[in-house]
Amino acid sequence: MQIKVALLSGKVATLQLPAESQILELSSKAQEQLHVTIKDLVTAQGQLLDRFQTLDEAGLEDGDTVSATVRRATLVSKMGAAAFALLRDDGSVVTWGDPSSGGRSTAVKEQLQDIHDVVASDGAFAAVRTDGRVVTWGDPDFGGDSKDVQQHLTRVVKVVASTYAFAAIRSDGSVVTWGVSYPGGDSRAVQAQLRHVRHIVASSYSFAAVRADGTVVTWGSKAPDIKCEDRQAQLQDVQDIVASHNAFAALRSDGKVVIWGDYRFGAHDDMQNALTGVTQIAASQRAFAATRVDGSVITWGVAEYGGDSSSVQEQLKDVKKVVGSQYAFAAILGDGKVVTWGQPGSGGDSTSVQPQLREVLHVTAARKAFAALRADGSVVSWGHWESGGLQEDSLTDVVEIAASSNAFAALRVDGTVVTWGSASFGGDSSAVQDEFNELNAPKVRRAYTFKRKFSDM
């Protein structure tokens, strides 16, 4: 069978492979010809190819052309985490931040090669290798130890993390979980239902899996409200799910939203009738914000966490994207401006930087601060200084920003990484300087850090 693999640049590799060859082999051989590291292959119809399927199983035919996405360096952390990982374009990984929370990865360094993806819980990391195996490190109480399920962690295509646990989706749509039992590390009660899973979302203490038929399965938190049994009739044709600390909002293909979970964290049933024509949903710790097809936004939940947007409602027009921190929201408008609401000192008030919030492409949230990436590659941050809201150095040529609980990391076009915020949460990357040098990689530069540890973050 002849298959062509094309890059966006127009360069094409033409390969001859048996129909029973895996997509993984097609990708590997294309890499050799194209002299790039391929992350994924995509069909002409936009379907992401499962690298563990055969060419025949994937529906490829002789003469077909597939597109390749090239692996680029990417930063990994999450709101709640205390460390960062940089997945480099060669598939290796560099980590920094709190050593016990995954900032030190020396114990698994030899295994961190040919990595396809990296995911963070609040105190550990899980790396998915291209061969479908999984490597974990960090605090065992946050999922850093996966030895009890390693024999099942094969042909893994995606991993999702809650605060204390991980869930891995395998190529056949089955799910493997590990970590602390009650926040989702133990999925035995629903294991028979975890089939044909295509997507998983995590709240702090539970998981929700969307199956191929659009139905939903939940497990984790001991709180009875987190179960969705009484919502199953409504949970049909689900396209996406978003979670607050302990509640879920599911977006259906018809633009309606189904809410369940703990009322204190935004599970307000009385909002469902008003939630129509929704295109996307964002969450803070205790509130949600839904963007409608007309670009307007409707919010609900605890007012102090962004559940009340009445003070900026007139500005929330032509909204393209909403991002939630723990206590506030930031909306990117069609003209590149940004509107914020929620707790003023935790990012809800962006008055001091409003003149700079122009031509914004992306916004990233730490717990109490935001950082915006502008079209010219510059960065604007605001919010509580303990969370990285105070940025003194001028950042240019930035292509990506990631956030932990109380720090930010920016990846620049030349491959350098700049960090700021609390040193205890990854704001100090100087410890990996030598490691980057040994790898002949661009240097990591520390912008500035705060040495104090904020135990209440």
N, C-alpha and C positions, 0 to 999 in steps of 0.2 A: 504494500500500500504506500502510495506517495502522498506525503503531507508537507505543506509549506508552513513555515513559522515566520511571521513577519513582525518587525519592530516598527514603532511609530516613525522612526527615521526613514523608513522605506527599505531598509536592508532585509533580505529574505534568505532563510536557510531552507533548502529542499532536501527532504529526508525520505529514505525508503525503509519501512519497518513492517514487520508482520502485524496483522490485525489484532493478534493476542498480546502485543507489547503494551506495557503500561504507559499512561500519559507521562509518568515520571521519567521513563526512558526517553520519550520524545523530547521532553524538556532538557534532559541532560545532553543529548546529542546536538540539539539546537544551540545550546550554550557553547559547545566546542566550536561550532561553525561560526557563530556570531560574535564570539569573544566577549560575552556579557554574562552576568549572573541573572538568570530568569527567576522571577518570583511566581508568576502564574501564567497560565494559558487560557485564552478566552475565544469562544467561537464567534463567527460572524454575526450570530444572533444575540451576542452579549452574555452567553452562558459561561460561567466560570467552570473550567474542567477540573474534575476530581482527579488528582494526580495518581490515585491508586486504582482507577478504572483502566480497563484496556481500551485501545482505540475503538474497538468494535462496540464495547459497552457504552462508550461515550457518544456513539452515533456518528463517528467520523467516517467519511467515505474517501475512496481514492481520488486524489486531486484537490481535496479540501485545503483551505488556508485558515490558520488560526493566528490570533495576535498574541504577542508576548508582552507582559509587563516586566520591566527590569527592576530588580531589587535595589532599593535605595536605602541609605542609612536612615534609621528612624529612632526617635526617643520614646521610652516607655516608662510610665509611672501611673498613678491614679490618685484622685482625691481620697485621702485616708492613708496613703503610703508614706514611708519615710526614706525611700531610696529611689534611684533611677537606674535604668539600663539603657545602653545605646546598642541597638542591633545594627552592626555595620554592614556595608554592602557586600562584604565577602562572607557573610553568615556567621561571623564571630560576635561575641558580646562583651561589653565592658560595663561594669557596675560601680556605683558609688552611693554614698549616703550612710544611713545607720547600718553597721555591719550585720547585726543580728536580724535585721529586717530585709535582708537580701542585698545590701550594699556591698557585701563581700561575697564573691563567687569563686574563690580560689579552689574550694573543695570539688567543684564540678567543672573547672576550667577546661580540662581535656575533652569533656563531653559537649562543650558549647562551641561546636563547629557545625557548619552547614545548617544553621538555624533558620527556620522559615518565619517564625513569629514568636513574640515574647509577650506575656501577660502578667500583670501585677495584682496580688491581693493587697491587703493593708500591711502585711508583714512578710511577704514571700513573693517569689517569681516562679513562673512555669514557662519553659521554652519548648516550642514544638519544632522538632527537627524535620528536615525535608523528607526523611525516610518514615515519618509518622510516629517516631518515638518521642517521649516527653522527658525533659530534664527539669528537676525542681531544686530550689535552694531557698534558704531563709529560715524563718522561725517555724518549727514544726506545728505550733499552735495556730498558724495562719496558712497551712497547706504546704509548707516547705519540705515536707517529707512524704513522698509518694510511694515508698517501697512496698506497701501492702497491696497496691493496685498496679504495680509496674507491669506485671504479666498481661494485664488487660489494656495497657496504654500502647496499642499498636494501631497503625493506619489512622492516626488522629489527624483531623483536618482543622480543628479549632478548639481553643480553650477559653473559658469565661471564668471570671473570679468574683466571688462575693467578698465580704470582709475577711472571713476566716476559712474559706474553702474554694475549691476549684471544681469545674465541670468540663469534661472533654467530650466533644462530639467526634465520633469515629466515622469512617467513610461509609459504613452501612447504616448510619443514622442512629446507632445506639449511643448510650451515654455512660461515661465512667466518672465517678466523683470521689473526692478525697478531701481531707482536712477535718476540722471540727465537725462532729456529727450533726448537731442541731441546727447550725446555720447553713446546712445544705451538703455537708461532706458525706452524709449517709443518705443515699437515694433508694435504698432497698424497698421501701414501702410503695414506690411508684415505678420500680424498675421495669415491670411488665408493660407499662404504658410508654416508656421512653424508647419508642421505635420511630423510625423515619423522622427524626428530629432535624430541623434545618437551621434553627436559631435558638439561642439561649440568652436570657437577660437576668442579671442578678440585682437584688436589693442588698442591703447590708447583711441580712440574715436568711435569705431564701433565694430560690431560683424559679424562673418560669421558662418553660421550653415550648417553642412553637413547632408543631409538627407539619409535615408536608401538606396535610389536608386543612391546615389553618386552625386546628384545635390546639388547646393549651394544657400543659401539665405543670403543676407547681409542687415544690417540696422545700423543706427547710424549717423555718421558724416555727416554734411551738405555738405561737399565737393562732387561734382558730380562724381569725379573719383573713389570714394570708392564703388560705385554701380557696380555690375558685370553683368548687363543685356547684354552688348555687348560681354561678355565672356561665356555666357551660353552654346553655342555650344561646347566650349572647356572644360567646367567644367562638365565633365562626369566621373563617376567612380573615384571620388576623394577619396583618402585614408587619407590625412592629409592636414592641412593648418597651415602655420606659418605667424605671423604678425610682421612687424616693427612698428614704431610709427604710420604710417598712410598709410600702404600698405600691401597687402597680396600676398603670394605665395602658390599655391595649388599643392600638389604632387598627381599625378594620379597613378593608379595601373600599368600603362605601363612605369613608370619612367620619364614621361614628366612633365613639370612644367608650370602652368598657372599663370601669374602675372597681378595684377591690383591694382589701387590705385593712390596715389600721387607720381609723378615722383621724387620729392625731397626726398622721403623716400624709394627709391629703386624700384619703379614700372617702370622698364626699359623694354619696350616691345621688344627691339632689342635683348634681351638675350634669349628669349624663344627657338629659334631654336638650340641654343648651349646646352640647358638644357635637356639632354637625359641620360638615365641610372642612374637617381638620386634615392638615397635610403632615404635621410633625408635632412632637411633644417633647418638652424638656422638664427636668425636675431639679429641685433643690432638696434639702433634707426633709422638709415638711410641706412642700407645695409643688404645684405643677403649672406649666404654661403651655397652652396649645396654640399653634399658629394655624389660621384658617386659610382657605384657598384664596381669599381676597386680600391676604397680607395682614389682617388684623390679629390680635392676640387676646385670648381669654385665660384668666388665671384663677386658681382656687387653692385652698389649703390655708395654712397659718399665715396671717398677714405679715408678721415679722420675718418670715422666711421667703417673702416674695409672692405670697398668695393673694395680695391686694395690689393691683397695678393701676388703681384709679388715678393716682397722682401723675401718671405719665401716659394715660390711655390715649389722649389726643395725639401723642407723638408716635404711638405704635401703629403705624401705617406702612404698607409695603415692606413688611418684615420678611427677611429671607432666612434668618436662623436665630434661634434663642439658645443660650448656654446658661446652665445653672451652677452656681457655687453652692456651698452649704447653706448660705443665708440670703442669697440674692440672685438676680437674673441680669443678663446682658443680651440685648437684641441687636442684631446687625440689620440695618435697613438697606433697601435697594440702592441708595446713593452712597453706601459705605460709611454712613454715620452710625453711632451706637447710642442706644437708650438703655438706662439701667434703673432698677428699682429693687427694694428689699432693705435689709439693714444698712443704713448709710455708711457706717464705719467698716463694713465687711464687703464693700464693693458695690453696694446699692446706690451710692452717691458718687458719680464720676465728674462732678462739676469742675474740679481742679484740672482735669485733663481733657475736657470736652473740646477745646480748640485743636487738640492733637488727634482726636478720634475722627479721622477722615480717611477715606479710601481703605477701610478696614476689610480684610479678607477673612480672618479667623479670630476667634476669641477662645482662650483657654482659661479654665478656672481652677484655682487652689481652693482651700476651704473658705478663706476670708478675703480673697483678692482675685483679680482678673489680669490677664495680659493679652493685648490685642496685637496681631500681626498686620501691618499695613502693606499696601501694594508695592511700596518702594523698599520693602524689606526691613523697615524700622519697627521698633516695638514700643508700645505704650502700656504701662501697668498702673493699676490703682487698687485701692482697698487697704486693708490693715497691713502695716509694715511687717508684723510678725509672720505673715503669710506670703511675703514677697511683693506686697503692694508698693513698696518704695524701691524704685529702680534709678540709681544714680548715673550709671554709665550709659552712654548712647550706643544702642545696638543697631547695626546695619547689616545688610545682606543676609538676613535671617530667612530661612525657608520653613522652619517648623518650631513650635513651642510645645513643651509638655509641663505638667504640674504634678507635684506630690501634694501632701497636706499643706505644707508651709514653705514651699520653694518652687522655683521655675528653672527650666533648662531650655536654652535656645540653640538650635542647630543652624549654623551658618552655611552659606553656599560653598565655602572652601573646606567644609568638613569640621571646622572648629566648633566647640561647644562652650557656651557661656552660661554660668549658673548664678543665681542670686536668691536671697531669702535666708531662711534658717539653716545653719550648717548641720544641725541635727536631723534635718529632713532632706538632705541632698543639695543644699545651697552651696556647699563647699565641695568642689570636684578636684581639688588640687592633689588628693591622694592617688588619683589614677593617672597623673601626668606621666610618670615613668612607664606605666603600662602602655599608654598610647605611643610613647616614643619607641618602646620595644617592638611594637606592632607596625612601626613605620607609618603610623596614622597621623593625621593632623593633630595638633596639640589642643588640649582642653584648656580654656582660660577661665579663671574665677573672676567674676565681676566684683563681688563683695559678699560677705555673709554676716549672719548674726550668730554669735556663739552660744547665746542663751538657749536652753531647752525649754520648750513650752509644754509642760505636762498636761495642760488642760486643753490642748488643741484637739 
